[in-house]
């Protein structure tokens, strides 16, 4: 499990480095549970961010993403998902499956970082 967490953190830091060329980035830490999600949300609020980008990995509990979304109170957020059903995605964002298909297609073209 530690190797997986290290790999995820490495990918997040790679994305951070790439995005820092064009904007200021706040990356407090890799969120591992609901408590971490709430702490990260508070950090985002304290920094008065314009946008929060989140990546919801395959085996992440929905409650973790929802805890962060609840904590950031109105900051625009983009949620990237991997291997999740349209039903789960629809429930997370309260959207219809038709709207979800459109969003999945749209975001699949946005998030690609070559190694």
N, C-alpha and C positions, 0 to 999 in steps of 0.2 A: 504494500500500500504506500509506503514511503517513497518508493521509486515513481509511482504514479503521481503523487502529490508534487514531487520535485519536477517531473516532466511538465505538469500543468503550470506550475509556477514559472518554469523556464519559458514556456510559450507565452504566458501573460507578460513577462518582462520583455520578451521580443516584440510583442505588439506595442507595449508601452514605449519602447525605444523608437519604434517606427513612427508612432503617432506624435511623439514629442518634437518631431521636426516641424510640425505645423501648429501645435497647440500645447497648452499646459495640461499635464496629466496628474491625477491624484490616484495612486494605486496603494492603498493602505496595506493589504496583505491578501493572501489566498483564503477565501471564506471556506470554512470546513463544517460549520453547523449554523443553526438559527441564531445563536448568541453572537457569533462572528458577523453574521449578516446584519444584525441590528447595530453592532459596533461600527461596521463599515458604513452603514447608512448615516449614522451620526457624524462620522468623519466627512462624508460627502456634503451633508447639510452645513457643517461648520465652515467648509471651504466654498460655500455658495456656488456650486457647480451649475453649468448650463445644461449638461447632459451626463447621464450615467450609462455606460455600456456594460452589459452583464452577459456572461456566457453560462448557460445552464447545461452542464454536461449530462451524459446519458444516465448515470445513476445518482444524480443529485435529487434530493427530496424537494418536491414542489414547495414545501413549507419554507425552505431556505430562500428561494427566490421571492416568495411572497413576503417574507419578513423584511427583506431589503426594500422591495417596492413599497411596503407599508411605511417603512421608516423614512424614505426620502421625500415624502410629502410634497408632491407636485413637481419635483425635478423631472424633466423629460427623460425617459429611459428607453433604451433599446435592448431587447432581450434576444440573444442568440441561443438557439437550441440545437442539440444534436440527438438524432435518433429518438424522437418523441412522436407519439401518435397525434393526429389532428385533434382527437378528442381531448387529450391532455392539454395541448397547446391552446385549444379553444377555451377550456376551463380556466387556464392561467390568465388569459387576456380578456375573457368574457366576449369572445367574437364567434361568429358563425363559422362552420367548416369551410364555406365558400370564401369568406374573407381570409381565412387561414391559408388556403391554397395560394391565393394571390401574394400574401406576405411571405410565405416560405419561398416562393419563386423569386420574389424581389430580393430578399436577404441572401439567398444562395449566390447571387451575383456580387454582393458587396463584400463578403467576408472571405478573402483568400489571401494568405500571406505565404509566398514561396519560401522554402527553407534556404 
